Amino acid sequence: MYGLFGKMKAQPGKRDELLDIMLKSADDLRDFDGCYLYVISIAPDDPDGIWIFETWRDQEAHRGSLALESVQAVIAVARPLIAGFSDRVEFTPLGGKGLESYQ
């Protein structure tokens, strides 16, 4: 498996608008084979931050998702609302509640 965790920073005052776009993107991935988890979160003390937690079958599935027309359309709409990215971590998920163990 392949995982990503990172922070997206919205332009000041644009987090709610960006969240709507990101949550729609998460819905679009529900039926994408190879996407196990795609979770959008916020922290109450960070008015512009959005945290994204992703778990994929493998890195190729993640790359494949980025080639989807629907994902490219979301990126195009979201790009002007994004101020930057930080705290990106790639990892190997091993299992746990909500995620089967894969050896």
TIMI-2910 file (N, C-alpha, C, CB; in pm, 1 decimal, decimal comma, always signed):
<rs>
+----------+----------+----------+----------+----------+----------+----------+----------+----------+----------+----------+----------+------+
!      n_x !      n_y !      n_z !     ca_x !     ca_y !     ca_z !      c_x !      c_y !      c_z !     cb_x !     cb_y !     cb_z ! resn !
+----------+----------+----------+----------+----------+----------+----------+----------+----------+----------+----------+----------+------+
!    +83,1 !   -118,1 !     +0,0 !     +0,0 !     +0,0 !     +0,0 !    +88,1 !   +125,1 !     +0,0 !    -94,9 !     -0,6 !   +121,3 !  Met !
!    +24,7 !   +234,4 !    -33,2 !    +93,0 !   +363,3 !    -42,4 !     +6,7 !   +468,3 !    +26,8 !   +120,8 !   +402,7 !   -191,8 !  Tyr !
!    +68,6 !   +551,4 !   +107,8 !     -5,7 !   +654,9 !   +178,5 !    +58,8 !   +791,1 !   +166,7 !    -19,5 !   +618,6 !   +322,8 !  Gly !
!    -25,2 !   +892,0 !   +175,7 !    +18,7 !  +1031,4 !   +176,1 !    -55,8 !  +1105,1 !   +286,1 !     -5,2 !  +1099,1 !    +37,6 !  Leu !
!    +14,4 !  +1194,2 !   +350,7 !    -46,8 !  +1282,3 !   +449,2 !    +14,7 !  +1418,9 !   +428,1 !    -25,6 !  +1230,7 !   +596,8 !  Phe !
!    -67,8 !  +1520,4 !   +421,9 !    -11,6 !  +1652,5 !   +402,6 !   -110,3 !  +1762,5 !   +432,2 !    +38,5 !  +1666,8 !   +263,8 !  Gly !
!    -57,4 !  +1882,1 !   +433,6 !   -137,1 !  +2000,1 !   +463,7 !   -143,9 !  +2089,9 !   +341,2 !    -78,7 !  +2076,7 !   +584,0 !  Lys !
!   -263,9 !  +2133,5 !   +311,9 !   -287,9 !  +2230,9 !   +207,0 !   -331,6 !  +2359,9 !   +276,6 !   -396,3 !  +2180,0 !   +102,9 !  Met !
!   -276,5 !  +2470,4 !   +233,5 !   -315,4 !  +2599,0 !   +291,6 !   -397,5 !  +2675,6 !   +189,2 !   -190,3 !  +2681,7 !   +335,8 !  Lys !
!   -517,2 !  +2716,1 !   +230,2 !   -604,9 !  +2794,3 !   +143,3 !   -563,6 !  +2941,3 !   +145,4 !   -752,5 !  +2779,2 !   +186,6 !  Ala !
!   -597,1 !  +3011,2 !    +38,4 !   -582,7 !  +3156,1 !    +39,3 !   -665,4 !  +3209,3 !   +156,6 !   -628,5 !  +3219,9 !    -97,9 !  Gln !
!   -622,3 !  +3317,8 !   +220,4 !   -697,1 !  +3370,8 !   +335,5 !   -846,3 !  +3389,3 !   +304,7 !   -637,1 !  +3504,3 !   +379,6 !  Pro !
!   -928,5 !  +3334,5 !   +392,9 !  -1072,9 !  +3346,5 !   +378,6 !  -1136,7 !  +3254,0 !   +276,8 !  -1105,7 !  +3483,6 !   +343,4 !  Gly !
!  -1058,4 !  +3166,6 !   +213,7 !  -1109,8 !  +3080,1 !   +107,1 !  -1117,7 !  +2932,8 !   +147,8 !  -1022,7 !  +3093,6 !    -15,7 !  Lys !
!  -1090,3 !  +2902,5 !   +276,3 !  -1086,7 !  +2761,6 !   +316,4 !  -1220,3 !  +2691,3 !   +293,1 !  -1048,0 !  +2750,5 !   +462,9 !  Arg !
!  -1331,6 !  +2751,9 !   +330,0 !  -1460,8 !  +2684,5 !   +314,3 !  -1490,8 !  +2654,1 !   +168,0 !  -1572,6 !  +2770,0 !   +373,3 !  Asp !
!  -1458,5 !  +2747,5 !    +81,2 !  -1478,6 !  +2725,7 !    -62,3 !  -1390,0 !  +2611,7 !   -112,0 !  -1448,9 !  +2854,8 !   -141,7 !  Glu !
!  -1265,3 !  +2610,0 !    -68,0 !  -1173,5 !  +2503,4 !   -106,7 !  -1216,6 !  +2369,3 !    -47,0 !  -1030,7 !  +2537,6 !    -62,5 !  Leu !
!  -1265,9 !  +2370,9 !    +75,7 !  -1316,2 !  +2247,4 !   +137,4 !  -1429,8 !  +2186,8 !    +56,1 !  -1363,8 !  +2274,8 !   +280,4 !  Leu !
!  -1521,4 !  +2268,7 !     +8,9 !  -1631,3 !  +2217,9 !    -73,6 !  -1577,9 !  +2145,2 !   -196,6 !  -1724,0 !  +2332,7 !   -116,3 !  Asp !
!  -1477,5 !  +2202,5 !   -258,9 !  -1417,5 !  +2141,9 !   -377,9 !  -1347,3 !  +2011,3 !   -341,3 !  -1318,0 !  +2239,5 !   -444,4 !  Ile !
!  -1269,7 !  +2012,5 !   -233,0 !  -1195,4 !  +1893,0 !   -191,7 !  -1289,6 !  +1779,5 !   -150,7 !  -1101,0 !  +1926,9 !    -75,5 !  Met !
!  -1397,3 !  +1812,2 !    -82,3 !  -1492,6 !  +1708,9 !    -40,9 !  -1566,0 !  +1649,7 !   -161,0 !  -1593,6 !  +1766,5 !    +58,8 !  Leu !
!  -1591,9 !  +1730,0 !   -263,7 !  -1650,3 !  +1676,2 !   -386,3 !  -1551,2 !  +1582,0 !   -453,5 !  -1690,8 !  +1790,2 !   -482,7 !  Lys !
!  -1425,5 !  +1619,5 !   -453,1 !  -1321,6 !  +1533,5 !   -509,2 !  -1316,9 !  +1400,3 !   -435,2 !  -1184,5 !  +1603,1 !   -502,8 !  Ser !
!  -1329,5 !  +1404,7 !   -302,8 !  -1330,8 !  +1281,4 !   -223,5 !  -1448,8 !  +1194,1 !   -264,0 !  -1337,3 !  +1313,5 !    -72,5 !  Ala !
!  -1564,4 !  +1253,8 !   -287,2 !  -1681,0 !  +1177,1 !   -332,9 !  -1654,6 !  +1113,4 !   -468,8 !  -1805,2 !  +1267,2 !   -340,5 !  Asp !
!  -1589,0 !  +1186,9 !   -558,0 !  -1558,8 !  +1134,4 !   -691,2 !  -1466,9 !  +1012,8 !   -685,4 !  -1495,1 !  +1242,8 !   -776,8 !  Asp !
!  -1386,5 !  +1001,5 !   -579,9 !  -1292,4 !   +889,8 !   -567,9 !  -1353,7 !   +766,3 !   -502,3 !  -1171,6 !   +933,3 !   -488,8 !  Leu !
!  -1476,9 !   +774,0 !   -455,5 !  -1539,4 !   +660,4 !   -385,7 !  -1536,8 !   +532,4 !   -468,1 !  -1682,9 !   +694,0 !   -349,7 !  Arg !
!  -1558,6 !   +544,0 !   -598,0 !  -1564,4 !   +425,5 !   -683,4 !  -1434,5 !   +399,8 !   -759,0 !  -1677,2 !   +439,3 !   -781,6 !  Asp !
!  -1331,0 !   +475,7 !   -728,4 !  -1203,2 !   +456,6 !   -797,0 !  -1130,7 !   +337,6 !   -735,9 !  -1115,3 !   +584,7 !   -788,4 !  Phe !
!  -1112,4 !   +233,4 !   -815,2 !  -1042,6 !   +114,0 !   -767,8 !   -898,2 !   +150,8 !   -735,2 !  -1048,3 !     -0,4 !   -873,9 !  Asp !
!   -857,5 !   +123,2 !   -615,1 !   -721,4 !   +154,1 !   -574,1 !   -712,8 !   +265,0 !   -471,8 !   -640,8 !   +190,8 !   -692,4 !  Gly !
!   -822,1 !   +337,9 !   -450,5 !   -826,1 !   +440,4 !   -345,7 !   -898,9 !   +381,1 !   -226,2 !   -896,6 !   +572,5 !   -395,5 !  Cys !
!   -826,8 !   +360,2 !   -116,5 !   -885,6 !   +299,6 !     +3,2 !   -937,4 !   +404,4 !   +100,5 !   -783,5 !   +211,4 !    +72,8 !  Tyr !
!   -864,9 !   +511,7 !   +117,8 !   -906,3 !   +620,2 !   +206,9 !   -865,6 !   +753,2 !   +145,3 !   -843,9 !   +603,7 !   +348,7 !  Leu !
!   -954,1 !   +850,1 !   +154,9 !   -923,4 !   +986,6 !   +112,7 !  -1000,8 !  +1075,6 !   +208,2 !   -962,0 !  +1014,1 !    -40,5 !  Tyr !
!   -933,7 !  +1124,9 !   +309,8 !   -998,9 !  +1193,4 !   +420,7 !   -952,8 !  +1339,1 !   +425,5 !   -968,6 !  +1122,0 !   +554,8 !  Val !
!  -1049,6 !  +1428,5 !   +429,7 !  -1023,6 !  +1571,8 !   +438,8 !  -1056,2 !  +1615,6 !   +581,1 !  -1107,7 !  +1652,8 !   +333,2 !  Ile !
!   -964,0 !  +1687,9 !   +645,9 !   -983,9 !  +1731,0 !   +784,7 !   -939,8 !  +1875,8 !   +801,6 !   -906,1 !  +1639,6 !   +882,2 !  Ser !
!   -987,5 !  +1935,1 !   +910,9 !   -943,6 !  +2069,6 !   +948,1 !   -903,9 !  +2069,9 !  +1094,8 !  -1055,1 !  +2174,7 !   +921,0 !  Ile !
!   -824,3 !  +2168,3 !  +1132,0 !   -786,2 !  +2189,2 !  +1272,0 !   -851,9 !  +2319,2 !  +1317,9 !   -628,7 !  +2194,6 !  +1289,8 !  Ala !
!   -915,6 !  +2318,6 !  +1435,0 !   -988,6 !  +2437,3 !  +1479,6 !   -901,6 !  +2561,4 !  +1500,3 !  -1059,1 !  +2406,2 !  +1606,7 !  Pro !
!   -772,6 !  +2541,5 !  +1522,1 !   -684,5 !  +2655,9 !  +1547,3 !   -609,8 !  +2703,5 !  +1422,8 !   -584,8 !  +2620,3 !  +1654,3 !  Asp !
!   -649,5 !  +2654,7 !  +1305,2 !   -582,4 !  +2690,5 !  +1180,4 !   -688,5 !  +2728,3 !  +1076,9 !   -492,9 !  +2572,7 !  +1128,6 !  Asp !
!   -721,1 !  +2856,5 !  +1063,7 !   -833,7 !  +2897,4 !   +979,6 !   -814,0 !  +2877,0 !   +829,4 !   -862,6 !  +3039,8 !  +1004,2 !  Pro !
!   -691,7 !  +2852,4 !   +785,5 !   -667,0 !  +2834,9 !   +642,4 !   -616,9 !  +2695,0 !   +606,7 !   -567,1 !  +2937,2 !   +595,4 !  Asp !
!   -593,1 !  +2608,8 !   +706,3 !   -534,2 !  +2478,1 !   +681,2 !   -636,0 !  +2369,4 !   +650,8 !   -453,0 !  +2437,3 !   +798,2 !  Gly !
!   -596,7 !  +2280,3 !   +560,2 !   -673,8 !  +2160,4 !   +527,1 !   -575,5 !  +2044,1 !   +529,2 !   -746,8 !  +2173,3 !   +386,2 !  Ile !
!   -607,6 !  +1939,6 !   +604,5 !   -523,1 !  +1821,1 !   +614,9 !   -583,3 !  +1710,5 !   +529,7 !   -508,2 !  +1775,3 !   +762,9 !  Trp !
!   -498,9 !  +1643,9 !   +452,6 !   -544,6 !  +1539,1 !   +361,1 !   -470,2 !  +1409,7 !   +394,5 !   -521,4 !  +1580,3 !   +211,2 !  Ile !
!   -547,4 !  +1303,6 !   +417,5 !   -493,4 !  +1171,4 !   +450,1 !   -540,3 !  +1076,6 !   +341,1 !   -539,5 !  +1122,2 !   +593,7 !  Phe !
!   -445,8 !  +1014,6 !   +270,5 !   -478,9 !   +927,7 !   +157,5 !   -413,2 !   +791,7 !   +175,0 !   -434,9 !   +991,7 !    +24,3 !  Glu !
!   -487,1 !   +686,3 !   +140,5 !   -431,0 !   +551,9 !   +136,0 !   -473,1 !   +488,8 !     +3,6 !   -478,4 !   +465,2 !   +258,7 !  Thr !
!   -374,2 !   +437,0 !    -67,9 !   -393,7 !   +382,3 !   -202,0 !   -340,5 !   +239,6 !   -208,6 !   -324,0 !   +470,8 !   -307,7 !  Trp !
!   -388,5 !   +165,0 !   -307,0 !   -338,1 !    +29,2 !   -329,4 !   -186,7 !    +33,7 !   -349,9 !   -408,1 !    -36,4 !   -452,2 !  Arg !
!   -142,1 !   +128,9 !   -430,6 !     +0,3 !   +147,3 !   -457,3 !    +20,1 !   +286,1 !   -517,8 !    +55,3 !    +35,6 !   -552,6 !  Asp !
!   +144,2 !   +321,2 !   -538,8 !   +174,8 !   +454,5 !   -591,3 !   +119,1 !   +473,0 !   -732,8 !   +326,5 !   +477,8 !   -591,2 !  Gln !
!   +113,6 !   +366,0 !   -810,0 !    +59,5 !   +374,9 !   -945,6 !    -89,3 !   +409,8 !   -944,1 !    +81,6 !   +242,9 !  -1020,1 !  Glu !
!   -164,1 !   +356,5 !   -847,1 !   -306,5 !   +391,0 !   -835,7 !   -321,9 !   +540,1 !   -805,3 !   -375,2 !   +305,8 !   -725,0 !  Ala !
!   -235,4 !   +591,0 !   -718,5 !   -240,3 !   +734,5 !   -688,2 !   -211,9 !   +816,3 !   -813,5 !   -139,2 !   +770,4 !   -577,2 !  His !
!   -107,0 !   +779,7 !   -884,9 !    -73,7 !   +851,4 !  -1009,1 !   -188,5 !   +843,3 !  -1109,6 !    +55,1 !   +794,0 !  -1071,7 !  Arg !
!   -249,4 !   +724,1 !  -1119,2 !   -361,2 !   +705,8 !  -1211,4 !   -478,6 !   +796,1 !  -1179,0 !   -406,4 !   +562,3 !  -1210,0 !  Gly !
!   -502,4 !   +817,9 !  -1050,7 !   -613,4 !   +905,5 !  -1010,9 !   -589,4 !  +1048,4 !  -1058,4 !   -632,0 !   +903,1 !   -857,9 !  Ser !
!   -464,7 !  +1089,8 !  -1058,7 !   -432,2 !  +1226,5 !  -1100,8 !   -453,5 !  +1247,9 !  -1250,2 !   -288,4 !  +1259,1 !  -1065,0 !  Leu !
!   -462,2 !  +1138,6 !  -1326,2 !   -484,4 !  +1148,6 !  -1469,8 !   -633,0 !  +1153,3 !  -1506,3 !   -418,4 !  +1032,1 !  -1539,7 !  Ala !
!   -721,1 !  +1126,4 !  -1409,6 !   -864,8 !  +1128,6 !  -1437,4 !   -910,7 !  +1269,4 !  -1474,9 !   -943,9 !  +1077,5 !  -1315,7 !  Leu !
!   -999,3 !  +1278,0 !  -1573,6 !  -1051,9 !  +1408,9 !  -1614,0 !  -1120,1 !  +1479,6 !  -1498,3 !  -1149,9 !  +1393,4 !  -1730,0 !  Glu !
!  -1195,4 !  +1404,4 !  -1417,2 !  -1267,1 !  +1466,6 !  -1305,2 !  -1169,7 !  +1525,0 !  -1203,7 !  -1359,0 !  +1364,4 !  -1236,7 !  Ser !
!  -1059,1 !  +1456,7 !  -1179,6 !   -958,9 !  +1506,5 !  -1084,5 !   -887,2 !  +1627,9 !  -1143,2 !   -856,5 !  +1395,2 !  -1048,7 !  Val !
!   -854,5 !  +1623,1 !  -1270,9 !   -790,6 !  +1737,8 !  -1335,4 !   -882,1 !  +1860,5 !  -1333,2 !   -752,5 !  +1703,1 !  -1480,1 !  Gln !
!  -1012,6 !  +1838,9 !  -1349,2 !  -1107,8 !  +1950,2 !  -1343,3 !  -1111,2 !  +2010,5 !  -1203,0 !  -1248,9 !  +1903,1 !  -1384,4 !  Ala !
!  -1107,6 !  +1925,6 !  -1100,8 !  -1106,2 !  +1973,9 !   -962,1 !   -978,9 !  +2053,9 !   -935,5 !  -1117,0 !  +1855,6 !   -862,6 !  Val !
!   -866,0 !  +2003,3 !   -981,9 !   -738,5 !  +2072,9 !   -962,5 !   -743,7 !  +2211,6 !  -1026,6 !   -621,7 !  +1990,3 !  -1021,9 !  Ile !
!   -798,4 !  +2219,7 !  -1146,7 !   -805,6 !  +2348,3 !  -1217,1 !   -891,6 !  +2449,5 !  -1140,9 !   -861,7 !  +2328,1 !  -1358,5 !  Ala !
!  -1002,4 !  +2403,3 !  -1084,0 !  -1090,8 !  +2492,8 !  -1008,9 !  -1028,4 !  +2530,8 !   -874,8 !  -1227,9 !  +2426,7 !   -986,7 !  Val !
!   -960,8 !  +2434,7 !   -810,5 !   -904,6 !  +2457,1 !   -676,8 !   -776,1 !  +2539,6 !   -678,3 !   -877,7 !  +2324,7 !   -610,4 !  Ala !
!   -697,9 !  +2529,3 !   -783,1 !   -564,5 !  +2591,3 !   -786,3 !   -562,3 !  +2738,1 !   -742,8 !   -508,4 !  +2581,1 !   -925,0 !  Arg !
!   -653,1 !  +2824,2 !   -790,9 !   -646,6 !  +2965,1 !   -748,2 !   -677,4 !  +2987,0 !   -599,9 !   -742,6 !  +3046,5 !   -830,2 !  Pro !
!   -739,0 !  +2888,4 !   -535,6 !   -775,6 !  +2901,1 !   -394,2 !   -666,6 !  +2849,6 !   -300,7 !   -904,6 !  +2826,4 !   -367,3 !  Leu !
!   -563,4 !  +2787,8 !   -357,1 !   -457,5 !  +2724,7 !   -278,3 !   -339,6 !  +2820,4 !   -262,7 !   -411,4 !  +2592,6 !   -344,4 !  Ile !
!   -300,5 !  +2844,3 !   -137,7 !   -184,4 !  +2929,5 !   -109,3 !    -55,7 !  +2848,8 !   -105,4 !   -203,4 !  +3002,9 !    +23,2 !  Ala !
!    -64,5 !  +2719,0 !    -74,2 !    +55,7 !  +2637,3 !    -68,2 !    +31,4 !  +2502,8 !     -3,0 !   +163,3 !  +2710,1 !     +5,7 !  Gly !
!   +140,0 !  +2424,9 !     +5,0 !   +138,0 !  +2291,0 !    +62,9 !   +253,0 !  +2279,2 !   +162,0 !   +148,1 !  +2181,4 !    -47,6 !  Phe !
!   +235,3 !  +2194,6 !   +263,1 !   +344,0 !  +2169,0 !   +357,9 !   +321,0 !  +2035,4 !   +427,0 !   +354,7 !  +2283,0 !   +462,4 !  Ser !
!   +418,3 !  +1996,1 !   +505,8 !   +407,9 !  +1877,9 !   +591,5 !   +371,8 !  +1750,7 !   +515,9 !   +305,8 !  +1902,2 !   +698,2 !  Asp !
!   +419,4 !  +1735,6 !   +393,6 !   +389,2 !  +1615,8 !   +314,7 !   +473,2 !  +1499,2 !   +364,6 !   +415,2 !  +1640,7 !   +163,7 !  Arg !
!   +405,5 !  +1387,5 !   +389,0 !   +471,9 !  +1265,1 !   +432,0 !   +419,5 !  +1150,2 !   +346,9 !   +448,5 !  +1237,8 !   +584,2 !  Val !
!   +509,2 !  +1072,2 !   +288,8 !   +472,0 !   +948,4 !   +221,3 !   +498,8 !   +835,0 !   +318,8 !   +551,3 !   +928,8 !    +86,3 !  Glu !
!   +409,9 !   +735,1 !   +321,4 !   +425,3 !   +626,4 !   +417,1 !   +367,4 !   +497,7 !   +360,4 !   +357,6 !   +661,3 !   +550,2 !  Phe !
!   +390,8 !   +387,3 !   +430,4 !   +337,8 !   +256,5 !   +393,6 !   +238,2 !   +211,9 !   +499,5 !   +451,9 !   +152,2 !   +377,5 !  Thr !
!   +107,5 !   +220,3 !   +470,8 !     +7,4 !   +174,1 !   +566,8 !    +15,5 !    +22,2 !   +582,3 !   -134,7 !   +216,5 !   +522,2 !  Pro !
!     +0,2 !    -25,0 !   +704,5 !     +7,4 !   -168,1 !   +732,1 !   -126,3 !   -228,4 !   +772,7 !   +108,0 !   -193,6 !   +839,9 !  Leu !
!   -222,8 !   -147,8 !   +811,5 !   -353,6 !   -197,9 !   +851,5 !   -405,2 !   -120,9 !   +970,2 !   -347,4 !   -346,6 !   +883,8 !  Gly !
!   -518,9 !   -163,0 !  +1020,6 !   -582,7 !    -98,4 !  +1134,4 !   -731,5 !    -87,4 !  +1110,5 !   -522,2 !    +39,9 !  +1159,9 !  Gly !
!   -801,6 !    -31,8 !  +1205,3 !   -946,2 !    -17,9 !  +1192,5 !   -979,7 !    +64,7 !  +1068,6 !  -1006,4 !    +47,1 !  +1319,0 !  Lys !
!  -1068,2 !    +13,1 !   +987,8 !  -1107,8 !    +81,0 !   +865,1 !  -1019,4 !    +48,3 !   +746,5 !  -1107,7 !   +227,6 !   +887,0 !  Gly !
!   -915,9 !    -30,4 !   +768,4 !   -824,3 !    -64,2 !   +660,4 !   -775,6 !   -206,3 !   +681,0 !   -705,1 !    +35,0 !   +654,3 !  Leu !
!   -802,3 !   -291,2 !   +583,1 !   -757,1 !   -429,4 !   +594,3 !   -605,0 !   -435,0 !   +593,4 !   -814,8 !   -515,1 !   +480,2 !  Glu !
!   -551,9 !   -536,8 !   +658,1 !   -407,1 !   -557,7 !   +655,4 !   -369,2 !   -625,6 !   +524,6 !   -360,1 !   -642,6 !   +777,3 !  Ser !
!   -266,3 !   -576,8 !   +462,8 !   -215,0 !   -634,9 !   +339,1 !    -68,4 !   -665,8 !   +360,9 !   -235,4 !   -539,0 !   +216,6 !  Tyr !
!    -33,1 !   -786,4 !   +338,6 !   +106,2 !   -828,3 !   +358,8 !   +177,7 !   -838,7 !   +226,7 !   +113,1 !   -962,0 !   +432,8 !  Gln !
+----------+----------+----------+----------+----------+----------+----------+----------+----------+----------+----------+----------+------+
</rs>
